[in-house]
Amino acid sequence: MRAVRYHEYGGVETLVVEQVPDPRPGPGEIRVRVAAASVNPVDWKVRSGVVREMLPVDLPAIPGRDAAGVVDEIGAGTHGVNVGDRVFGLGGVTGATAELAVLSAWAHTPATWTDEEAACAGLASVTALGGLNALGPLRGRTLLIEGAAGGVGSAAVEIAVAQGATVIGTASERNHEFLTTLGAVPTTYGTGLKDRLATLAPDGVDIALDTAASGSLTDLIAIVGDTSRVSTVADHTNAHRLGVHIANAENDPTLLAAASDLGQQGRYTPRIERTYPLEQTAQAHAYSEAGHTRGKIAVRV
């Protein structure tokens, strides 16, 4: 099969497209013929080696954790899925940006989603749902999402709105219209946030989700009044120190199924800013590294 690989840690110049052996699914896994994969910040952090102490990989490695496509092989003891099914989901830390990928957690792709949208749903949805679930029931509550225009943040906005929350999202002004289309009330981040929220939510903010790791956890605690009402999917260091909820991205098929159900209902659609062909995965990584992605980046295989 064709795949993108890097043979050493480094910059985007290490990414090459080459022929590699086909992967095989193990027990409880499936293999998909990939239609599209996504690019997440963790992909280039792993590739660069900056997180090698926490997430070491065997080199050469294929970047990418989530993908979408059609099932073409099923591992032993795997149930609820058939060859030919259209699915999206998650594999290991690497392996998705290729013609074939092995997934350990998946859900059926809603008919309403394109292949690229499905590819961008896996990691974003399980991360967003993990952060939101830590905050308890959302219906009737006012939720602040810090970093609401990114891949996880935009997923969290739509999912929280679908669950009945009133959502206020922070983002740069260029993304305010985007947040409005998702169902959030937009505001800028940084100095003066508490004062802006007093106008936007005169009855107060009940809960807060941080997806940005911008160092704002202390401010979020002050805004909602209790560490138990704040969760983060990004700022693990300060979360441990301050005692707020931490949500890690997990290969959880229950969360993927929940995202699929919302997609089927038309209440959640992954938002894609840019799509690249497989041969331009290096450019996709470079754009992600710039740090200004609105929604998600897809790679078409």
Backbone as CSV, one residue per row, in Angstrom:
resi,resn,N_x,N_y,N_z,CA_x,CA_y,CA_z,C_x,C_y,C_z
1,MET,0.848,-1.204,0.000,0.000,0.000,0.000,0.877,1.246,0.000
2,ARG,0.280,2.363,-0.414,0.953,3.654,-0.301,0.651,4.257,1.067
3,ALA,1.644,4.898,1.645,1.461,5.545,2.940,2.431,6.708,3.060
4,VAL,2.089,7.632,3.932,3.023,8.686,4.323,3.827,8.157,5.503
5,ARG,5.138,8.345,5.456,5.972,7.917,6.589,7.069,8.936,6.872
6,TYR,7.589,8.864,8.101,8.811,9.572,8.446,9.752,8.569,9.096
7,HIS,11.035,8.639,8.706,12.038,7.679,9.157,12.858,8.202,10.324
8,GLU,12.668,9.471,10.644,13.341,10.068,11.800,12.492,11.215,12.307
9,TYR,12.653,11.549,13.578,11.957,12.706,14.114,12.469,13.977,13.438
10,GLY,11.553,14.928,13.232,11.991,16.174,12.623,10.839,16.973,12.058
11,GLY,11.143,17.868,11.118,10.157,18.754,10.529,9.363,18.081,9.428
12,VAL,8.553,18.894,8.740,7.683,18.341,7.700,8.484,17.745,6.546
13,GLU,9.744,18.130,6.417,10.571,17.589,5.329,10.844,16.095,5.513
14,THR,10.594,15.561,6.692,10.807,14.134,6.923,9.686,13.282,6.349
15,LEU,8.561,13.874,5.970,7.403,13.124,5.490,7.566,12.752,4.020
16,VAL,7.430,11.473,3.726,7.547,10.985,2.350,6.405,10.015,2.075
17,VAL,5.995,9.937,0.812,4.996,8.950,0.389,5.735,7.778,-0.234
18,GLU,5.468,6.559,0.259,6.193,5.398,-0.226,5.354,4.131,-0.073
19,GLN,5.821,3.070,-0.687,5.167,1.777,-0.570,5.611,1.102,0.732
20,VAL,4.625,0.592,1.493,4.923,-0.077,2.758,4.066,-1.346,2.848
21,PRO,4.416,-2.291,3.710,3.611,-3.506,3.848,2.197,-3.206,4.352
22,ASP,1.239,-3.986,3.907,-0.139,-3.823,4.369,-0.243,-4.224,5.841
23,PRO,-0.949,-3.448,6.664,-1.167,-3.848,8.057,-2.255,-4.910,8.137
24,ARG,-2.267,-5.657,9.210,-3.289,-6.676,9.428,-3.973,-6.417,10.760
25,PRO,-5.280,-6.563,10.827,-5.986,-6.328,12.093,-5.787,-7.487,13.059
26,GLY,-5.622,-7.167,14.335,-5.533,-8.180,15.370,-6.907,-8.447,15.969
27,PRO,-6.981,-9.238,17.012,-8.261,-9.511,17.676,-8.939,-8.221,18.134
28,GLY,-10.226,-8.105,17.827,-10.977,-6.921,18.226,-10.723,-5.697,17.385
29,GLU,-10.004,-5.852,16.276,-9.686,-4.729,15.403,-10.304,-4.924,14.023
30,ILE,-10.335,-3.851,13.258,-10.748,-3.922,11.865,-9.719,-3.194,11.007
31,ARG,-9.696,-3.552,9.717,-8.880,-2.797,8.763,-9.808,-2.107,7.789
32,VAL,-9.518,-0.841,7.504,-10.332,-0.091,6.557,-9.490,0.319,5.361
33,ARG,-10.144,0.349,4.203,-9.562,0.971,3.020,-9.845,2.448,3.164
34,VAL,-8.817,3.218,3.451,-8.982,4.599,3.896,-9.413,5.511,2.746
35,ALA,-10.465,6.277,2.992,-10.883,7.318,2.056,-10.261,8.654,2.430
36,ALA,-10.139,8.886,3.739,-9.553,10.136,4.224,-9.067,9.937,5.650
37,ALA,-8.075,10.731,6.016,-7.559,10.778,7.384,-7.552,12.236,7.814
38,SER,-7.269,12.472,9.082,-7.211,13.863,9.531,-5.831,14.177,10.082
39,VAL,-5.552,15.463,10.225,-4.316,15.928,10.846,-4.682,16.619,12.147
40,ASN,-4.121,16.120,13.232,-4.337,16.703,14.558,-3.027,17.236,15.104
41,PRO,-3.070,18.188,16.038,-1.819,18.697,16.612,-0.916,17.595,17.172
42,VAL,-1.520,16.536,17.731,-0.688,15.463,18.280,0.144,14.797,17.189
43,ASP,-0.331,14.810,15.943,0.395,14.141,14.858,1.748,14.798,14.612
44,TRP,1.752,16.136,14.511,3.036,16.775,14.249,3.891,16.863,15.514
45,LYS,3.254,16.855,16.684,4.050,16.817,17.917,4.787,15.485,18.046
46,VAL,4.104,14.392,17.693,4.754,13.082,17.701,5.848,13.031,16.643
47,ARG,5.530,13.496,15.426,6.501,13.466,14.329,7.763,14.268,14.645
48,SER,7.593,15.409,15.296,8.737,16.278,15.592,9.622,15.717,16.702
49,GLY,9.053,14.807,17.512,9.801,14.247,18.634,9.640,15.015,19.925
50,VAL,8.847,16.085,19.911,8.723,16.916,21.111,8.017,16.182,22.249
51,VAL,7.217,15.162,21.910,6.522,14.404,22.958,7.026,12.961,23.023
52,ARG,8.252,12.728,22.571,8.740,11.342,22.486,8.836,10.675,23.854
53,GLU,8.986,11.460,24.940,9.046,10.854,26.275,7.689,10.278,26.669
54,MET,6.607,10.949,26.283,5.260,10.487,26.619,4.689,9.552,25.565
55,LEU,4.976,9.839,24.293,4.404,9.070,23.190,5.501,8.616,22.232
56,PRO,6.337,7.680,22.659,7.378,7.176,21.757,6.761,6.323,20.654
57,VAL,7.361,6.340,19.489,6.876,5.522,18.373,8.043,4.775,17.766
58,ASP,7.720,3.657,17.136,8.726,2.908,16.397,8.882,3.530,15.011
59,LEU,10.112,3.812,14.640,10.382,4.414,13.339,10.814,3.347,12.342
60,PRO,10.466,3.490,11.061,9.653,4.574,10.488,8.193,4.467,10.934
61,ALA,7.491,5.620,10.946,6.121,5.671,11.429,5.223,6.377,10.419
62,ILE,3.988,5.955,10.392,2.949,6.570,9.560,2.163,7.528,10.442
63,PRO,2.091,8.815,10.141,1.370,9.736,11.015,-0.142,9.516,10.945
64,GLY,-0.812,9.978,11.984,-2.272,9.973,11.967,-2.888,8.960,12.902
65,ARG,-3.918,9.415,13.604,-4.609,8.556,14.558,-6.027,8.219,14.137
66,ASP,-6.674,9.097,13.368,-8.066,8.806,12.993,-8.254,8.817,11.489
67,ALA,-9.183,7.965,11.047,-9.409,7.786,9.617,-10.845,7.337,9.382
68,ALA,-11.244,7.394,8.116,-12.574,6.914,7.718,-12.439,6.175,6.406
69,GLY,-13.279,5.167,6.232,-13.243,4.404,4.996,-14.196,3.238,5.051
70,VAL,-13.903,2.219,4.258,-14.758,1.040,4.152,-14.009,-0.169,4.715
71,VAL,-14.670,-0.926,5.553,-14.060,-2.100,6.178,-13.709,-3.129,5.106
72,ASP,-12.453,-3.613,5.131,-12.083,-4.648,4.161,-11.514,-5.909,4.822
73,GLU,-11.281,-5.865,6.139,-10.842,-7.065,6.852,-11.195,-6.914,8.327
74,ILE,-11.591,-8.016,8.949,-12.054,-7.991,10.330,-11.216,-8.958,11.157
75,GLY,-10.716,-8.474,12.296,-9.907,-9.307,13.164,-10.747,-10.309,13.944
76,ALA,-10.087,-11.288,14.515,-10.769,-12.343,15.269,-11.541,-11.755,16.444
77,GLY,-12.725,-12.299,16.674,-13.524,-11.897,17.827,-14.154,-10.532,17.719
78,THR,-14.186,-9.977,16.530,-14.768,-8.646,16.328,-16.205,-8.790,15.867
79,HIS,-17.115,-8.063,16.520,-18.536,-8.193,16.233,-19.151,-6.827,15.911
80,GLY,-20.330,-6.858,15.293,-21.090,-5.635,15.045,-20.645,-4.851,13.839
81,VAL,-19.823,-5.437,12.999,-19.354,-4.732,11.813,-19.090,-5.767,10.727
82,ASN,-19.283,-5.365,9.477,-19.119,-6.279,8.346,-18.208,-5.675,7.295
83,VAL,-17.555,-6.537,6.540,-16.787,-6.064,5.390,-17.731,-5.274,4.477
84,GLY,-17.276,-4.105,4.047,-18.100,-3.245,3.200,-18.786,-2.126,3.952
85,ASP,-18.795,-2.192,5.297,-19.409,-1.115,6.082,-18.565,0.154,5.999
86,ARG,-19.246,1.275,5.974,-18.573,2.579,5.982,-18.435,3.028,7.437
87,VAL,-17.194,3.242,7.889,-16.939,3.531,9.295,-15.925,4.666,9.437
88,PHE,-15.866,5.200,10.667,-14.806,6.130,11.041,-14.325,5.731,12.427
89,GLY,-13.103,6.126,12.766,-12.648,5.755,14.091,-11.177,6.016,14.316
90,LEU,-10.644,5.312,15.320,-9.310,5.578,15.835,-8.463,4.321,15.875
91,GLY,-7.179,4.491,15.592,-6.228,3.417,15.745,-5.239,3.758,16.839
92,GLY,-3.969,3.487,16.583,-2.936,3.846,17.539,-2.522,5.297,17.377
93,VAL,-1.438,5.662,18.030,-0.934,7.032,17.911,-0.513,7.327,16.475
94,THR,-0.148,6.286,15.734,0.246,6.444,14.334,-0.510,5.434,13.477
95,GLY,-0.410,5.603,12.142,-0.904,4.577,11.241,-2.038,4.934,10.315
96,ALA,-2.629,6.136,10.423,-3.863,6.423,9.693,-3.672,6.994,8.296
97,THR,-2.572,7.676,8.041,-2.412,8.380,6.767,-1.832,7.439,5.722
98,ALA,-2.688,6.512,5.273,-2.262,5.447,4.382,-3.479,4.881,3.660
99,GLU,-3.238,4.053,2.660,-4.346,3.462,1.920,-5.112,2.440,2.754
100,LEU,-4.442,1.828,3.732,-5.080,0.881,4.638,-4.692,1.246,6.061
101,ALA,-5.648,1.166,6.984,-5.364,1.485,8.380,-6.140,0.550,9.290
102,VAL,-5.538,0.207,10.407,-6.182,-0.639,11.407,-6.784,0.245,12.493
103,LEU,-8.056,0.006,12.798,-8.765,0.758,13.832,-9.105,-0.163,14.998
104,SER,-8.958,0.364,16.216,-9.331,-0.399,17.406,-10.638,0.091,18.012
105,ALA,-11.124,1.245,17.563,-12.425,1.769,17.994,-13.055,2.469,16.809
106,TRP,-14.337,2.237,16.593,-14.988,2.786,15.406,-16.487,2.867,15.617
107,ALA,-17.128,3.587,14.690,-18.591,3.654,14.623,-18.974,3.769,13.157
108,HIS,-20.205,3.462,12.854,-20.669,3.576,11.472,-20.810,5.051,11.102
109,THR,-20.401,5.360,9.901,-20.419,6.747,9.435,-21.836,7.165,9.066
110,PRO,-22.322,8.288,9.602,-23.643,8.780,9.203,-23.695,9.043,7.696
111,ALA,-24.825,8.763,7.107,-24.983,8.994,5.670,-24.852,10.470,5.321
112,THR,-25.053,11.337,6.314,-25.001,12.778,6.087,-23.577,13.315,5.996
113,TRP,-22.580,12.526,6.387,-21.196,12.997,6.404,-20.446,12.582,5.144
114,THR,-19.587,13.466,4.657,-18.633,13.089,3.622,-17.522,12.246,4.248
115,ASP,-16.705,11.632,3.394,-15.574,10.869,3.907,-14.623,11.759,4.703
116,GLU,-14.398,12.969,4.209,-13.492,13.879,4.904,-14.050,14.283,6.265
117,GLU,-15.349,14.560,6.330,-15.954,14.900,7.619,-15.848,13.736,8.596
118,ALA,-16.098,12.531,8.105,-16.002,11.353,8.961,-14.577,11.166,9.482
119,ALA,-13.599,11.386,8.615,-12.210,11.231,9.027,-11.836,12.202,10.133
120,CYS,-12.487,13.340,10.151,-12.166,14.384,11.127,-13.001,14.293,12.400
121,ALA,-13.818,13.269,12.518,-14.720,13.170,13.667,-14.130,12.401,14.835
122,GLY,-13.238,11.446,14.567,-12.832,10.517,15.603,-12.213,11.157,16.827
123,LEU,-11.015,11.697,16.674,-10.295,12.235,17.826,-10.994,13.465,18.398
124,ALA,-11.509,14.328,17.529,-12.174,15.544,18.005,-13.404,15.219,18.847
125,SER,-14.202,14.261,18.402,-15.454,13.981,19.120,-15.213,13.280,20.444
126,VAL,-14.283,12.296,20.479,-14.066,11.623,21.764,-13.418,12.569,22.771
127,THR,-12.563,13.476,22.295,-11.941,14.444,23.190,-12.973,15.429,23.719
128,ALA,-13.799,15.962,22.814,-14.833,16.908,23.226,-15.822,16.264,24.184
129,LEU,-16.290,15.069,23.855,-17.261,14.396,24.713,-16.659,14.049,26.067
130,GLY,-15.396,13.673,26.100,-14.748,13.400,27.380,-14.716,14.635,28.260
131,GLY,-14.366,15.776,27.672,-14.330,17.018,28.439,-15.695,17.480,28.897
132,LEU,-16.686,17.311,28.036,-18.049,17.724,28.388,-18.667,16.787,29.422
133,ASN,-18.469,15.489,29.254,-19.061,14.527,30.185,-18.560,14.720,31.609
134,ALA,-17.339,15.214,31.755,-16.782,15.450,33.090,-17.518,16.549,33.837
135,LEU,-18.260,17.357,33.102,-18.967,18.496,33.704,-20.408,18.173,34.093
136,GLY,-20.868,16.959,33.809,-22.228,16.573,34.175,-23.245,16.998,33.132
137,PRO,-24.543,16.891,33.462,-25.600,17.238,32.499,-25.452,18.680,32.008
138,LEU,-25.708,18.883,30.722,-25.519,20.204,30.119,-26.815,20.975,29.937
139,ARG,-27.926,20.285,29.848,-29.188,20.951,29.535,-29.510,22.051,30.544
140,GLY,-29.790,23.236,30.009,-30.181,24.355,30.850,-29.034,25.083,31.510
141,ARG,-27.794,24.678,31.243,-26.641,25.316,31.869,-25.899,26.183,30.847
142,THR,-25.206,27.182,31.348,-24.394,28.050,30.496,-22.951,27.579,30.562
143,LEU,-22.399,27.246,29.396,-21.069,26.660,29.274,-20.151,27.618,28.534
144,LEU,-18.963,27.836,29.099,-17.921,28.602,28.426,-16.906,27.629,27.850
145,ILE,-16.620,27.748,26.552,-15.595,26.923,25.913,-14.443,27.818,25.495
146,GLU,-13.289,27.561,26.085,-12.084,28.333,25.756,-11.399,27.667,24.569
147,GLY,-11.190,28.439,23.485,-10.613,27.879,22.267,-11.659,27.182,21.427
148,ALA,-12.786,27.845,21.218,-13.966,27.189,20.645,-13.911,26.993,19.137
149,ALA,-12.966,27.614,18.443,-12.946,27.520,16.986,-12.049,26.412,16.459
150,GLY,-11.268,25.769,17.329,-10.380,24.705,16.881,-11.122,23.403,16.632
151,GLY,-10.368,22.342,16.346,-10.989,21.065,16.021,-11.827,20.516,17.157
152,VAL,-11.256,20.439,18.352,-11.993,19.939,19.514,-13.016,20.961,19.984
153,GLY,-12.630,22.223,20.007,-13.542,23.260,20.477,-14.795,23.357,19.646
154,SER,-14.661,23.319,18.317,-15.847,23.427,17.460,-16.739,22.201,17.602
155,ALA,-16.136,21.020,17.783,-16.938,19.822,18.041,-17.690,19.968,19.362
156,ALA,-16.995,20.462,20.381,-17.624,20.631,21.693,-18.785,21.614,21.633
157,VAL,-18.643,22.676,20.845,-19.739,23.650,20.719,-20.992,22.962,20.185
158,GLU,-20.857,22.285,19.063,-22.040,21.665,18.452,-22.650,20.590,19.343
159,ILE,-21.803,19.777,19.960,-22.302,18.701,20.805,-22.994,19.260,22.033
160,ALA,-22.418,20.306,22.634,-23.030,20.909,23.821,-24.360,21.580,23.483
161,VAL,-24.419,22.265,22.361,-25.673,22.877,21.926,-26.728,21.796,21.709
162,ALA,-26.328,20.685,21.088,-27.256,19.577,20.859,-27.783,18.998,22.162
163,GLN,-26.975,19.105,23.221,-27.372,18.570,24.518,-28.092,19.598,25.385
164,GLY,-28.379,20.758,24.819,-29.225,21.722,25.512,-28.513,22.792,26.296
165,ALA,-27.206,22.966,26.104,-26.469,24.012,26.806,-26.539,25.327,26.039
166,THR,-26.430,26.418,26.770,-26.164,27.719,26.174,-24.652,27.876,26.159
167,VAL,-24.068,28.055,24.981,-22.614,28.011,24.844,-22.065,29.389,24.491
168,ILE,-21.072,29.803,25.252,-20.272,30.989,24.931,-18.884,30.480,24.575
169,GLY,-18.372,30.893,23.419,-17.079,30.389,22.974,-16.085,31.505,22.757
170,THR,-14.851,31.307,23.215,-13.810,32.299,22.966,-13.048,31.942,21.701
171,ALA,-12.700,32.975,20.951,-11.928,32.810,19.723,-11.476,34.186,19.260
172,SER,-10.539,34.207,18.326,-10.158,35.477,17.722,-11.343,36.022,16.932
173,GLU,-11.349,37.309,16.710,-12.503,37.948,16.064,-12.777,37.393,14.673
174,ARG,-11.744,36.951,13.971,-11.962,36.421,12.618,-12.809,35.147,12.640
175,ASN,-12.913,34.488,13.811,-13.684,33.256,13.920,-15.046,33.435,14.601
176,HIS,-15.427,34.664,14.878,-16.688,34.872,15.586,-17.897,34.477,14.749
177,GLU,-17.879,34.795,13.474,-19.000,34.406,12.614,-19.098,32.881,12.533
178,PHE,-17.948,32.215,12.463,-17.906,30.762,12.444,-18.565,30.186,13.697
179,LEU,-18.241,30.727,14.863,-18.841,30.239,16.104,-20.351,30.465,16.125
180,THR,-20.782,31.567,15.581,-22.220,31.831,15.518,-22.934,30.768,14.693
181,THR,-22.329,30.352,13.585,-22.960,29.313,12.763,-23.044,27.984,13.496
182,LEU,-22.156,27.764,14.472,-22.183,26.529,15.256,-23.211,26.574,16.378
183,GLY,-23.703,27.765,16.675,-24.695,27.901,17.740,-24.174,28.512,19.014
184,ALA,-22.931,29.028,18.991,-22.340,29.634,20.180,-22.449,31.149,20.133
185,VAL,-22.378,31.751,21.300,-22.230,33.194,21.421,-20.733,33.475,21.488
186,PRO,-20.169,34.181,20.515,-18.715,34.368,20.489,-18.250,35.545,21.335
187,THR,-17.047,35.420,21.847,-16.376,36.534,22.510,-14.877,36.343,22.364
188,THR,-14.113,37.395,22.567,-12.662,37.286,22.482,-12.107,36.714,23.776
189,TYR,-10.911,36.129,23.691,-10.268,35.571,24.875,-9.340,36.616,25.476
190,GLY,-8.740,36.292,26.610,-7.736,37.164,27.190,-8.285,38.155,28.195
191,THR,-7.515,39.188,28.434,-7.812,40.186,29.456,-9.221,40.740,29.314
192,GLY,-9.923,40.835,30.432,-11.277,41.382,30.438,-12.371,40.377,30.170
193,LEU,-12.021,39.088,30.093,-13.029,38.069,29.776,-14.155,38.064,30.800
194,LYS,-13.821,38.164,32.074,-14.849,38.126,33.113,-15.857,39.254,32.924
195,ASP,-15.375,40.432,32.562,-16.271,41.564,32.342,-17.152,41.341,31.115
196,ARG,-16.590,40.790,30.060,-17.375,40.520,28.857,-18.466,39.483,29.141
197,LEU,-18.111,38.497,29.957,-19.084,37.455,30.292,-20.212,38.008,31.152
198,ALA,-19.922,39.000,31.966,-20.968,39.600,32.798,-22.067,40.207,31.938
199,THR,-21.689,40.682,30.759,-22.676,41.230,29.825,-23.367,40.124,29.046
200,LEU,-22.592,39.131,28.590,-23.146,38.061,27.762,-23.975,37.063,28.572
201,ALA,-23.604,36.872,29.834,-24.305,35.898,30.685,-24.564,36.534,32.049
202,PRO,-25.543,37.448,32.122,-25.789,38.167,33.368,-26.142,37.271,34.552
203,ASP,-26.649,36.072,34.277,-26.962,35.126,35.359,-25.777,34.237,35.710
204,GLY,-24.658,34.477,35.062,-23.446,33.738,35.385,-23.171,32.578,34.441
205,VAL,-21.931,32.106,34.489,-21.496,30.941,33.727,-21.427,29.759,34.685
206,ASP,-22.055,28.660,34.310,-22.136,27.504,35.201,-20.897,26.615,35.144
207,ILE,-20.389,26.378,33.939,-19.310,25.400,33.738,-18.396,25.890,32.627
208,ALA,-17.177,25.351,32.596,-16.213,25.791,31.584,-15.376,24.611,31.102
209,LEU,-15.092,24.607,29.805,-14.239,23.607,29.175,-13.094,24.321,28.477
210,ASP,-11.867,23.935,28.827,-10.674,24.493,28.200,-10.149,23.545,27.143
211,THR,-10.067,24.010,25.899,-9.467,23.211,24.831,-8.207,23.877,24.281
212,ALA,-7.793,24.992,24.902,-6.740,25.816,24.315,-5.393,25.730,25.021
213,ALA,-5.381,25.366,26.310,-4.130,25.351,27.087,-3.419,26.693,27.009
214,SER,-4.198,27.762,27.150,-3.629,29.109,27.059,-3.241,29.675,28.418
215,GLY,-3.315,28.855,29.459,-2.973,29.327,30.793,-4.106,30.005,31.519
216,SER,-5.340,29.763,31.073,-6.491,30.486,31.625,-7.260,29.715,32.689
217,LEU,-6.763,28.560,33.126,-7.556,27.742,34.052,-7.881,28.481,35.346
218,THR,-6.936,29.239,35.873,-7.209,30.002,37.097,-8.362,30.975,36.876
219,ASP,-8.379,31.639,35.732,-9.467,32.562,35.415,-10.794,31.819,35.259
220,LEU,-10.773,30.652,34.631,-12.008,29.894,34.445,-12.589,29.454,35.783
221,ILE,-11.712,29.053,36.710,-12.181,28.680,38.045,-12.848,29.871,38.724
222,ALA,-12.235,31.033,38.600,-12.805,32.239,39.208,-14.153,32.586,38.585
223,ILE,-14.295,32.343,37.298,-15.532,32.683,36.593,-16.680,31.777,37.027
224,VAL,-16.433,30.469,37.157,-17.517,29.538,37.512,-17.599,29.277,39.007
225,GLY,-16.521,29.584,39.744,-16.581,29.525,41.190,-16.241,28.206,41.849
226,ASP,-15.796,27.207,41.072,-15.560,25.892,41.675,-14.712,25.061,40.711
227,THR,-13.659,24.433,41.232,-12.804,23.610,40.370,-13.568,22.441,39.758
228,SER,-14.605,21.956,40.443,-15.366,20.815,39.925,-16.197,21.180,38.708
229,ARG,-16.292,22.463,38.403,-17.082,22.917,37.262,-16.212,23.290,36.065
230,VAL,-14.942,22.916,36.134,-14.006,23.216,35.046,-13.348,21.913,34.608
231,SER,-13.252,21.719,33.293,-12.487,20.592,32.758,-11.581,21.094,31.647
232,THR,-10.496,20.356,31.419,-9.582,20.696,30.337,-9.205,19.435,29.580
233,VAL,-9.015,19.591,28.287,-8.522,18.489,27.459,-7.105,18.778,26.991
234,ALA,-6.540,19.888,27.460,-5.277,20.353,26.884,-4.212,20.732,27.910
235,ASP,-4.607,21.317,29.035,-3.640,21.877,29.986,-3.465,20.938,31.178
236,HIS,-2.810,19.806,30.936,-2.703,18.784,31.975,-1.847,19.240,33.156
237,THR,-0.775,19.967,32.883,0.126,20.389,33.951,-0.597,21.258,34.976
238,ASN,-1.264,22.305,34.503,-1.962,23.197,35.430,-3.211,22.557,36.014
239,ALA,-3.814,21.639,35.271,-5.006,20.961,35.788,-4.679,20.159,37.035
240,HIS,-3.567,19.443,37.011,-3.149,18.673,38.189,-2.899,19.610,39.375
241,ARG,-2.268,20.717,39.117,-1.929,21.663,40.183,-3.176,22.297,40.785
242,LEU,-4.166,22.606,39.929,-5.353,23.331,40.383,-6.505,22.419,40.791
243,GLY,-6.480,21.173,40.347,-7.524,20.245,40.757,-8.773,20.250,39.900
244,VAL,-8.665,20.657,38.635,-9.827,20.617,37.747,-9.863,19.270,37.032
245,HIS,-10.982,18.976,36.393,-11.128,17.713,35.670,-10.180,17.676,34.470
246,ILE,-9.608,16.502,34.227,-8.776,16.279,33.052,-9.429,15.201,32.203
247,ALA,-9.589,15.476,30.917,-10.159,14.482,29.999,-9.112,14.137,28.952
248,ASN,-8.766,12.867,28.865,-7.830,12.398,27.855,-8.586,11.776,26.686
249,ALA,-8.046,11.905,25.495,-8.656,11.285,24.323,-8.504,9.775,24.417
250,GLU,-9.597,9.054,24.388,-9.565,7.607,24.519,-10.233,6.951,23.309
251,ASN,-9.755,5.787,22.959,-10.365,5.018,21.862,-11.619,4.332,22.385
252,ASP,-12.663,5.127,22.547,-13.892,4.671,23.199,-15.010,4.549,22.162
253,PRO,-15.420,3.335,21.805,-16.467,3.181,20.794,-17.810,3.744,21.230
254,THR,-18.046,3.826,22.542,-19.304,4.415,23.029,-19.378,5.895,22.677
255,LEU,-18.267,6.594,22.849,-18.228,8.018,22.502,-18.335,8.213,20.990
256,LEU,-17.675,7.351,20.224,-17.778,7.444,18.770,-19.216,7.198,18.309
257,ALA,-19.894,6.242,18.933,-21.291,5.965,18.582,-22.175,7.158,18.909
258,ALA,-21.897,7.831,20.025,-22.676,9.019,20.382,-22.490,10.115,19.349
259,ALA,-21.246,10.301,18.888,-20.988,11.299,17.850,-21.694,10.916,16.552
260,SER,-21.674,9.624,16.220,-22.350,9.149,15.009,-23.855,9.399,15.086
261,ASP,-24.443,9.144,16.240,-25.881,9.374,16.406,-26.224,10.847,16.205
262,LEU,-25.415,11.731,16.779,-25.658,13.161,16.595,-25.499,13.558,15.133
263,GLY,-24.523,12.943,14.468,-24.348,13.220,13.047,-25.536,12.765,12.238
264,GLN,-26.054,11.593,12.547,-27.207,11.062,11.825,-28.428,11.953,12.014
265,GLN,-28.519,12.593,13.171,-29.631,13.495,13.463,-29.429,14.894,12.875
266,GLY,-28.250,15.123,12.278,-27.953,16.439,11.728,-27.584,17.469,12.764
267,ARG,-27.146,16.999,13.944,-26.838,17.922,15.033,-25.353,18.088,15.285
268,TYR,-24.538,17.329,14.568,-23.089,17.469,14.667,-22.469,17.100,13.328
269,THR,-21.707,18.032,12.774,-20.973,17.806,11.534,-19.561,18.360,11.709
270,PRO,-18.530,17.533,11.626,-17.163,18.045,11.729,-16.922,19.146,10.690
271,ARG,-16.305,20.232,11.139,-16.065,21.380,10.262,-14.628,21.350,9.753
272,ILE,-14.471,21.404,8.444,-13.164,21.265,7.821,-12.767,22.582,7.166
273,GLU,-11.594,23.068,7.531,-11.095,24.288,6.914,-10.345,23.999,5.621
274,ARG,-9.519,22.952,5.632,-8.698,22.646,4.460,-8.619,21.140,4.236
275,THR,-8.548,20.748,2.961,-8.361,19.349,2.587,-7.173,19.258,1.632
276,TYR,-6.300,18.297,1.879,-5.102,18.102,1.068,-5.093,16.687,0.504
277,PRO,-4.490,16.468,-0.666,-4.277,15.091,-1.137,-3.154,14.453,-0.335
278,LEU,-3.087,13.135,-0.389,-2.074,12.385,0.366,-0.669,12.915,0.093
279,GLU,-0.400,13.253,-1.156,0.943,13.703,-1.532,1.317,15.040,-0.894
280,GLN,0.336,15.767,-0.367,0.612,17.066,0.256,0.419,17.023,1.772
281,THR,0.629,15.852,2.359,0.500,15.733,3.818,1.482,16.646,4.538
282,ALA,2.661,16.858,3.974,3.627,17.765,4.603,3.057,19.172,4.715
283,GLN,2.367,19.630,3.656,1.749,20.955,3.711,0.630,20.985,4.757
284,ALA,-0.102,19.884,4.881,-1.159,19.810,5.883,-0.583,19.919,7.295
285,HIS,0.522,19.228,7.538,1.180,19.319,8.839,1.679,20.733,9.096
286,ALA,2.257,21.350,8.072,2.779,22.707,8.232,1.660,23.678,8.591
287,TYR,0.507,23.521,7.952,-0.601,24.421,8.260,-1.092,24.186,9.682
288,SER,-1.172,22.931,10.108,-1.595,22.633,11.473,-0.616,23.219,12.486
289,GLU,0.679,23.109,12.203,1.694,23.625,13.117,1.610,25.133,13.282
290,ALA,1.092,25.834,12.289,0.976,27.295,12.387,0.015,27.710,13.490
291,GLY,-0.897,26.813,13.875,-1.711,27.042,15.055,-2.944,27.886,14.893
292,HIS,-3.427,28.077,13.677,-4.598,28.934,13.482,-5.725,28.207,12.756
293,THR,-5.764,26.891,12.883,-6.762,26.114,12.160,-8.158,26.368,12.707
294,ARG,-9.082,26.613,11.803,-10.502,26.740,12.158,-11.156,25.396,11.873
295,GLY,-11.567,24.703,12.904,-12.104,23.374,12.690,-10.982,22.391,12.446
296,LYS,-11.073,21.625,11.375,-10.176,20.498,11.163,-9.479,20.560,9.798
297,ILE,-8.434,19.726,9.659,-7.702,19.537,8.414,-7.838,18.083,8.002
298,ALA,-8.209,17.846,6.750,-8.378,16.478,6.234,-7.330,16.182,5.170
299,VAL,-6.961,14.901,5.081,-6.089,14.401,4.016,-6.877,13.361,3.236
300,ARG,-7.062,13.611,1.951,-7.800,12.684,1.094,-6.827,11.635,0.556
301,VAL,-7.165,10.359,0.741,-6.264,9.280,0.339,-6.658,8.767,-1.049
